[in-house]
Amino acid sequence: MRLGNNKDESVLTQLSIKHENSNARINEARIALRQYSRFVKVMKLLLPSIVIILLAVLIIVPQLKDQDTQIPDTMTLMNSVKKGALTLINARYFGKDANGQPFSITADTVQEGEENAMTVDLSLPKADISLDDGTWLIVDAKRGKYDKESQTLDLNGQVNLFQDHGYELHTEAARIFLKTGRAIGAKMVVTQGPFGQLNSEGFEFFNDIKVINFFGPAKLVLNSDRVNEER
């Protein structure tokens, strides 16, 4: 009987350990999901600002002034550009968005499209904005092309987004529909932050309803080290 009791106690101990391990994994998953939910909320707040500064990129084509200024009517300025009228080198623009948040925009070159007068080409465009909460946001790419007729901005070649809370988004191409505030990308997207890393086959963002969708197949890897820190 004594041996039998020892065996039963051993089984109960193993079950107890398994139960504790299971609870620990559940708690880790809950913490990680909270971090991921926080990331989604941050992205919903940041992406409207991205659309704002990408809109602002376009106003450096007709004229640049090294001084703070409010954003003028982007589309009116862009439609006033005449064929062969302007090519800018080391372009810089400083201004404020509609909420008074300061931003700066730079590009190695800004010029009218060679084959189509309705397009404007940007080389190494980069924009950053200081948000009201004291954080900053940077967007850059190797190339940009604005189509005045369709009012779309295509970014190509190492499109990057950085935010000082540690969130980053990297992809090879993105299209911004400036009239509707919609953004899409059909290339692989790597998103990383304190929560871990999310890889997806593309994304779609709707500014009006503040929703971002990541297309699959997608892979989410949660940061277990950060989970342990928040316990």
N, C-alpha and C positions, 0 to 999 in steps of 0.2 A: 504493500500500500504506500509505503513511504516513497519508493521509487516512482510509483504512478503519480503521486502528488508532485514530485519534483518535475516530472515530465509535463504535467498540466501547467505548473507554474512557468516553465520555460516557454510553452506555447503562448500563454497569456502575455508574457513579457515581450515576445516577438510581435504579437498582435498590437500591443501597446506602442511599441517602437514604430511599427508601420503606420499606425494611426497618427502618431505625432509627426512623422515625416510627411504624411499626406497633408496634415493641417499646415505644416510649414510651407509646403509647395503651394497650397491654396493661398496662403497669406502673401507669398512672394508674387504670385500671379495677380492678386488684387492690387498690390502696390504698383507693380509694373503697368497694369492697365490704367491706374490712376495717372501715372506719369504720361502714358500715351494719350489719354484723354486731355491732359494739360497741353500736350504738344498740338493736338488738333485745335484746341481753343486758341492757342497762340497763332497758329497758321491762319485761322479765320480772321484774326485781327490784323495780321501782317499783310496778307495778300491784297486787301484794298489799297494799302499804302504802296505796294509794288506797282499796281495799276496806275496810281497817281504819278509816281516818278517816271514810269515808262512813258506816260503821256507827256511829261515834262521834257523828256529827251528830245521830242520832236520840235520844240520851239527854239532849239539852238540853231536850227538850219537857217531861218531868214535873218536873224540878227542875234548877236551875243553882246552882253554888257557885263563887265566884271563888277557888278554891284547887286545888292539885294533888291529884289523886285517881286511883285505879285505875278502869278501865272496869267498871261493874257489868253485870249481866245486861240487855242492851239490850232483848230481847224482853219480859222480865218487866215492865220499866219502861214500855215503850210500851203494853202491854196493860192497864196499870193506869190509863191516862188515861181520864177519864170525859167524857161529852158536855158541852161548854161549860165544862170545868173550868179551862182555862188558855189565855191568850194572852200571849206574851212579846214585849217590845220591846227592841231592841238586845241580844239574847241573846249571852252569852259563856260559853264553857266551856273549862277547862284540865285536861289530864289526861295519862296515859301509856298507851301501848298494852301488849299482852301482853309485848313485848320490852323494856319500860322506856323506849321512845322518846317524848319529850314532844311533845304536839300541842296546838293551840288551835283552837277553832271559834267562828265568829261568824255571826250572821244578823240582818238588820234586824227581821224579825218571825218568830215561830213560833206557829202557831195550828192548832186543830182545823179540819178541813174543814167548810165551811158546809153542804154538801149530803150529806156522808157522814161519819158519826162514826168510821168506820174509817180515815180518811185524816188526815194532818197536812201542812199547807202551810208551806213555808219561803220567805222572801223574801231574796234575795241571800245564800245560804249560802256560806261560805268556810271552808276548813280548811287548816291547814298542819302539817307534821310535820318534826321534826329527826331525821334518820336516824343510826344508829350510826357511819357512816363520816364524819360531819361535814357531809354535804350536807343540803339541805332540799327539800321538795316542797310545792307549793301546788295546791289544786283549788278552783275557784269556779264559780258559775253564777248566772243571774238568778233562777231559780225552782227549787224542789224540792218533790216530793210523795211522801210515804211512805204506802204502803198496808199497814196492820197485818195484814190478812187474808192477802194474798199475799206479804207480807214483801219488797216491791220498793220501790226508791227511784228515782223518775224525776227527772232533772235536765234542765232546758230553758232555752234562751236563752243563747247564748254560754257554753257549757261549756268551761272552760279548765284545762289542766294545765301547770304550770311546774316545772322542775327546774334547780338552779343550775349544772349542767354545760352549760347552753345548750339543753336539750331542751324542746320545747313540743308540746302537742297541743290542737287546737281543733276543736270540733264544735258543732252546735246542739242535740243531744239525746242522752241516754244513759240506759239503764235498768240498774240494779244489782239482781241477784238475791242478796239478802243471805244467804239460807240456803245457797246453793251457792257463793257467791263468783264468780258469772259476771256479766259485763258485756257489753252489746251496744249498738250504735248503728247506725242506718240512714240517718243524714244524712252529708253530705260531711265527711270528716275531713282536716284539714291538720296534718301532723306535720313538724316541722323541728328541725334540730340541726346540729352541726358537720359531719355527713355531707352535708347538703343538705336537700331537701324531698321529702316523700312525700304525694301527694294520693290519696285513695281514697274510695269510695262508702259506706263503713261499716267497722265493726270488730266483733270478738267476742273476749272474753278469758275464759280458763278458769283460775281461781286454783289448782285442785287439780293441774293438770299444767303450769302456768306457760307457757301457749301463748297468743299473740295473733295473730289472723288479720285481715288487711286485705282488704276486698272490692273487686273490680274493677268497672269498669275503673279501674286505678290508674296513676299516673304518678310515677316516681322521677327527680328531678333531683339529680345529684351535685355537690358543691361542689368545683370544680377548684382554687380558691385554697387550700383546706385540704389537698387532695391534694399540691400543690406544697410546702406547708409541711412535710409529713411525709416528703418524699423524703430 
